[in-house]
Amino acid sequence: MSVGIVMLAHTALHRAEQVARQWTKAGCPVVIHVDKDVPNARYRIFTSRLSDDPLIRFSRRHRCEWGTWGLVAASQDASEMMLAEFEDVSHVYLTSGSCLPLRPVQELIDYLKARPRTDHIESATTADVPWTVGGLDEERFTMRFPFSWRKSRYLFDRFVEFQRKIGYRRKIPDGLVPHMGSQWWCLTRRTLASILGDPKRRQYDRYFRHVWIPDESYFQTLARLYSTNIVSRSLTLSKFDFQGKPHIFYDDHLQLLRRSDCFVARKIWHNADRLYDTFLNPKPGEVSLQEPNPGKIDRIFAKAVDRRTRGRPGLYMQSRFPNEDWENGVTAAKYSVFQGFTELFTDFEPWLAQITGARVHGHLFAPDRAHFAEGQSVMNGALSDSATLRDYDPKMFLTNLLWNTRGECQCFQLGPRSTRHVIWDIAKDPNAQVSVISGAWAIPLFQSNRTFADLRREAAQLQKIETEMLDALRSPYSKCRKRIWTMAEFIESPMEAIQVIIDEIGLEPRRRLTEAPNIVDLTGFGQFLQNLKNQGMHPYLMGDFPADPIAPSAARNPAPTRPYLVK
């Protein structure tokens, strides 16, 4: 009893030669198929180098493009040669030129000898596999695919659309239930001979020739007709990413491959000298009697897929950056945004920094530049205060700032004069805490000495912009934590509102504030708003602001009718 190895080789023939000799050293005959795209000169050198080994044969060559019938035809011819020339072969194991035995070959022979009637081939119906990529599940068996998916993708897609439009469906041969699975199988002699000698083989071949990726369905389907005992898994360790592309194993995967206890692994990088030296020359005492269990390393691959598709919160990578909403969290840390506070309070930023211990910036998205804390021109991560660089991609400016300052809380100011589109990125970010005093942008206009006609035009424009910003914050797509007051509402009880904000930032131990920052002198502000109304501009964002002057002392020390309660 021996195991026959069918090897499909197309690149790195020197590695295929090493592995073939490893198989024959243990008494396993090898039939090698070399892709027809390999130049004849290289093919002749390869066959010449292996001509001294009596257990090695070469089968008729086919062109083996990915997802085409050539791969099945190559497996058929090589398997027929194996069964015809090596009568003591009880199992045939399909491998590739980039496969590498991970355990001594004798262990594989003993394993299969103990299971003489078991076929190891992954075989599941299309309804039961979640890993088909490309949107073609059952359709791959009911359509025709005359164009290459890789070389003629446009024609491939258009022809699929055309068949869907006209409702074209091919008839599946009677008695066949399409199954799919890994291309790399190990079948008993009896099952394989039955497949290759089936009286309906011509009909089946004609049908599968036009199935998409037939190498993952031909043997997987026909084995169900003849096998008496199928273990639906491959003995070859092969892992795929979320796009269906195979993982390539390098030298630093040595311990990972050992832990799997699998007999064979693919795809091994052809320059992974350490892997080839280690597994082709096992040391005494390295024999493993464990059942092959790739599940032991599945967690690592699942984590790799998650890192590739989701990544770390707030970190943007090439693999996800072009895709909207593929990020794992918009930003890396919680932060606070204040709108209208620097206009209403004097020295609000240093006061907030002292109270909370956070890093408090000015208007990061101001028209002239990014006003970093303490007047810095460059922040962590080499972020420049240049408005041109910042506005090239405001979202990335914000996410980079928060990623490079992880571990400390960031606060900054925003307003209707800021870069406008960043408000949507903030609104959709669950890490954002946004506090808005609507209409406070009018205070700098009130304090200026400009002509009233100019002030009226600018006030109308700023009110329109702030309305759009508030609409974004109140949108059903908004995920930020927001608190919005009109200016009139806020001035009624500023201590209560500020206390809530400070508690929510939550850096310092909760304590009741005894004094709020100083409110600017608003004497005459009510009349200023009335003058805007008289000129035809309705300043509604400030709320019901009285026309009579409000004394600054009264604003700072409101009547104790609404005390702040600390639980």
N, C-alpha and C positions, 0 to 999 in steps of 0.2 A: 504494500500500500504506500502511495506517495501522493504528494500534492503537486499538481501541474500549475505553472505560473504563465499566464498570458500577459505580456507587457506591451503597452502602446507607447511608443517613444517618438518624440518629434524634436526635442531640443536637449542640450547638455548630454550628448551621447556618451561622453566619458563617464558620467555618473551612472547612466543606464548600464554600462559595461560593468562597473563595480558591483552594482546591486545584483545583476544577473549572475555573476560569479558567486556571490554570497548565497543565492538560492541553490545553484547547482552543487556547491560545496556540501550542502546538506542532503543532496540526492534528489532535489526537485528539478524536473525538466522545465525548460523555459522556451516558449515560442514568442519571438519578438516581432512586432509589426512596427515598421518605421514609416512615418508619414511620407507620402509621395512628394510633398513640398521640400523635403530634405534633398539637397543636391546629390546627384549620383556619385560624385567623387567622395563626398563625406560618407555616403552609404557604403561604398566599397571598402573604404578604410575601416569602418565600423565592423562590417561582416568579417573582414580579414582578421581583425584583432581577436574576434571570438571564434574563429574557425577551429581552434585547437580544443574546444570544449565539446564533447560528444553529446551533451545533454541540451545543447542550444540549437534551435531552429529559427528560420526566418520565413514569415508568411508573405503572401502576395500583398503588394502595397496598394493602399487607397489614399485618396486626398481626404484628410480628416479636419475639415473646418468645424468650428464650434457649432453645436446645435444641428448638425446635418447627418444624413444617413451614413456617410462614410465611416463614422465611428462605430456604428453597428456592424457594417460590412467587414471592417477590420477585425472586430471581436469575433464575428462568425467564422471567418477564414482561419484565424489563428486557433480558435477552439476546435475546429474540425481537424486541423493538423495535429493538435495535441491529442485528441481522442484516437486518431488513426495511427500515430507513430509511438505512443506510449500507453501500452495496454494496462500497465499496473497503476495508472493514475486513477484515484478514487474521487478526488475533488479537483476542480479547476478554479483558480483564484485570479480574477482580473485586476491588474494593477497598471500603473502608468510609469513612464520613465522617471518621473519625479517622486515616486513612492520610495519609502525607506523602511525596512523591517526594524521594529523597535525592540523586539525580543528575539532570542535565539530561534532559528527556523524550526528546530526540533520541537519546541513548545507548540508551535502552530500545527505541526504534523500530529503530535499526540492529542492535541485538542480536537482536531477533526476526526481522528481515528476513534475517539470516544463517542463521536456523534456521526456514525456512518450514513445515516439517512436524512441528515439535516441540511437544508439549504439556507445559507445566510445571505439574504438579499432584502434590502429595504423595499417594501412594496405596499403602497397605500392608495386608496381611491382618491380622486381629485377633491372630493368633499371632505376628506379627512386630513389634508395637508395644508398648513397655513403659510408655507414658505414659497409658494409659486410666485415668481417675480415677473411682471410685465402685463398683468391683467388677463392672461390667457390660462384658464383652468380647463374646463371641459372643452372650450373652443379649440384647443390645440389638437384635439382628436377629431373634430368635425369640420375643420377648414383645411385649405391647401396653403402651403408656404413655399412657393417657388423662388422667393427672393431671400437673400442672406440678411439676417437680422443685424449683423455687424457691418457688412460692406455696403448694403443697400437698404439702410434703415428707412429712408423715405418711401421707397417702393414697397417695402415690407408693410409699413403702417397703412399706406393708402390701399393696398390690396386687402388687408384685413378689414378696413372700413367698408370697402366695396362689397365684400362678402356679407358683412353684417347688414348692409343696406338692402341687398337683394334677397336676404334670408337664405343664403346658401348653406347647406349642411351635408357633409359626407356621411355615408352609411357606415357604421361600425360593423365589422364582420360578425356574423352570428356566433354566439357563444363566448365572445370576448367582453370582459369588463375591464376597461382601461385602468391601469394602476401606474403609479409613479414612485420614484425613489432614487437613491444614490446610484450612480453609474458603476460603482465599484462593488462587485458581488463575489461570492464564493458558492458555486453550485456543485452538487454531486454529479458524478458521471452519468447516472441514470437520467436525472432531470435535464441536463444539458444535451445529452444525446436525443432525448425525446423532443426537445425544442428544435434542434437542428434537423431532425429527421421527420418532422411533422408532415403528413401528406398535404396539408394546406399551407405549407411554408411559403410557396410562391404568392398565394393570396395575402398572407399576413405581411410578407415583405413588401408587396406592392402597396398595401395600405399604410404601413409604418414609414415608408419612404417619404411620404408627404405629411407626416406628423411633425409638429414642432418639437425639437430636442428629443429625437427618438431614442437616443442612448439612455435616457432616463425613464423610458416607458416600455421598450420592446421586451427585454428579458424580464422586467418587473411584471409585465402583464402575462406573458406566456408561461412564466414559472407557476402561476396560479392554476394552470390547466393540468400540470403534471406532478408537481411536488406533493409529497405526502406529509411533509413537515417543514414549514417555513418559519424561520426566525427572522422577523422583519427588522433587520438592522444590518448594517455593513460592519465587517470586521476591520475596515480601514478607517482610521481617524481622519475625517475631513470636516473642516469648519468653514462656514460662510458668513459674510457680513450681511448687513440689512439690505444691501443692494443685490445680493445673490452672488457676489464675487468671493472666490475662495481665499481664506487666510493663508498666507505664506509663512512657513516656519523658518526662523533664523537660529543662529548659534545660541542666542540668549533664551531660547525656548527649551533648552535641554531638560531642565528639571520638570517643566510642564509636561513634556512628552513622556518622560519616565513615569510621572504620576498617573497618566491615563491608563496604563497597563494594556494598551492596544497592541495588536501584533504588527500593524503597518500604519504609517502616516503619510499623508500627502497634504499640501505641496511643500516639498523641501527645497529651499533656495539652493541653487547649484553651487554657490560659493560658501555654503555652510560647512566648512571643513571640520569643525569641531563635532557637529552632529554625525557626519559620515564616519569620522574616526571613532567616535564613541560607540555607535550602534552597530557598525560593521566589525568591530573588534571587542566584543563584550569580555569583561574580566570575569574570572572565576568568582562564584558567589553572587553574581548579579541576576541569577535566574529568578523569574517571578512566576508563581503558580496562581496568580490572581486571575479572576474572570475579567475579560476586557470591560472597562467601565469608563467610557469617555464622559459620563455624567459627573465624575469627580472634578473635571476641569470646566464643565459647562458654566459654572458660576463666574469664572474668570472671563470667558468669552461673552457671557451676557453683560458683564460689567463693561467690557470693551465696547460692545454695541451701544450700551446706554451712554457711555462717555462720548462715543462718536456722534450719536443722534441727539443727545440732550446736553451733555457736557456739564461743567460746573456752573452754578447760578451766576449770571452776569458776565461770563467769559465767552467772548465770541471767537469762533474759529473758522478757518477756511471751509470746512466741511458743512457748516450750517449758516454761515454769514449771508449768502445770497437768498436764503429762504425766509420769508416773513413768518414770524411767530414760531420758528423752530428753536428759539432760544429757551434754555431752562431757567426761566426767570429773566426779566428785563435787566435788572441790576443785581449787584453782588451783596448789597447791604441796605439797611433802612436809612432813610434820610428825610430831612424836613425842608419844605419849600414855603417861603413867606411872601405874600403879595400884599402890598400896601402898608406894611409895618414900618419900613424905614421912612416913608412919607409922613406917617402919623406921629411917630415917636422920634425924639432926638437921641442920637447915640444908641440906637437900638442894637446894633451888631455887637459892640463891646459888652453891652449889658447882658445880652443873651449868652455870649461866650462865657462870661463870668458866672452866670447862674447855672448853666447846664454842663460846662466843661467840654462842649462840642466845638468843632472847628466851624466858625461862622464866616461865610464868604459874603461879599456884596452881591451885586447883580452879575451873575455869571454869564448871562446872555445879553448884556448891554450892547448897544450899537457900536461903541468905540472899542471895547475889549472885554475880556473876562476879568472881573474884579475879584481876584483871589483874596483869601484872608491875609491880613497883615501886609497887604500891598505887594505880595509876591508876584513875579512875572512868569515863573515856571513852577509847576506843581509836580508832585510824585508822578513817575512815569513819563517825565519830560514833556508834560502837557504845557503848551505855550498859552499865554494870554491873548494871542493874536485872534482878532475877530474873524479874519479871513479863514484861518485854519479851523477855527471852531465851527463856523457856519458851513464849511464844506460837508460836514456830517455831524449835526448837533447831537444826535442820539449817541453816536460813538464817543463824542466828547464827554457826555455825561456818564456813560457806562465805564469809560476808561478812568475817569476821575474816581468813581466809587470803587472800581476794582483795585486801583493802586493805593487807595487809602483804607483798605479793609482793616477793621479793628478800631476805627474811630468814627464817630457820628459826624456827618456833613450836613450843614445847613446853608442855604443860600436864598437870595432874594429873586423875585420874578415880577414882571409887570407887563403892561401892554406895550411898552417900548422894547421889550425883549424879543429875541428871535422867536417868531410866532409858532412855527410848526412843532417845536419841542414840547409844547403843552400836551399834545396828544400822546407822546411817549411817556410823559410823566403821569398823565391820567390813566393809562393802561398798566401802570406799574404798581403792583401790590406793596412794594417797599416804600412808596412815596407817602409822606404825610403832608398834605397841602392845607395851608391856612390862608384864607383870603379875606381882606377887608375891601369889599368892592367900592369903587369910587374914590379911593384915597389918592389916585393919580391926579385928582384935581387940586390937591393941596399945593404942589409946586407951581401950578399955573396961577393959583390964587396969590402966592407969594411973589410972583414975578411982576415986573413993571412993564410988560409988553402991552401993545395996543389990544383993545378988547376984541376987535374983529379977528385978529390972529389967534387970540386965546379961544374964541368960539369955534373956529375951524379945527384947531388942534384938539379941543375937548370933544367935539363930535367924533373925530377920528379915533381917539383913545377909547371913548366909550364903546364904539363899534367893535374895536379889537378885544376889549375886555369882555364884552358880551359873548363873543365867539369862544374866548377862553373858558368862560363859565359854562357855556354849552358843552364844551369838551369834557369838563370835570363832571357834569351832570349826565353825561351820555350813558346809555345802557352798557357801553363797552368799557366804561371807566371802572377801574379796580383799586384806585388809590383810596387812602383814608382822607377824607376832605371835611373841612369846616369852613363855611362861607357865611360871613356877616356883612350886612350893609354897614356903611360907616356910621350911620345914626344908631344902629343896634349896638355896635361895638362900643361906642363912646358911653352908652348908658351904663355898662358894667365892664370896663376893661380888665379889672383884676380877675374877675371870674373867668373870662375868656382866656386870658394869658395863663392862668393856673392850669386850666385843662390842657393847653398846648404843652406846657412844661412837663406835666405829669405824663403825657403821652410820649414825649421824647425819652423820658425815663432813664437818663444816665446817672443823675445824682439821686440819693435817697429822697423819697417824697417828703416835702416840707411845704408849709403854707407860705406863700409870698406875703411879705409885709408891705412891699412898695413896688409899684409898677414903674416902668421907665417914664420919663417926662413926655407928656403930649405937647406938640407944638402949639403955639398960640393961634387959636382959631377965631379970634375976634374978627367979625366981619365976614367970615366964610359963608354963613347963611345968606347974607345979602349978595355975595358973589354968585352963589347958585341962583338966586332969584333973578339977578341981572342976566344970567345965561338963558333963563326961561323967557325973560322979557325980549331977548334977541331971537327967540324962535328955536332955541336948542333946549331939549328937555333932559336934564341930568338925573335920570331915574335910578342909577346904580348906587347913589349915596343913601337911598332910603328917604324917609320923611324927615328931612333935616330942617329944623326951625330957622326962620329968617332972622330972628333975634340973635344977638351975639351970645356965645356960650363962654362963660368964664373958665379959663384954664384950670383954676383951682377946683371948680365944681366937677370938671371932667376927671381930674386926677383923684378926687375924693368924693365919689358919688354917695348919695344918701343911703344909709344902711337898711334899705327896704328889701334887698335880695342878698342876704348874707351867704358867703361861700362856706359850704359845709365840708368838713374833712372827716371821712369815715375811718 
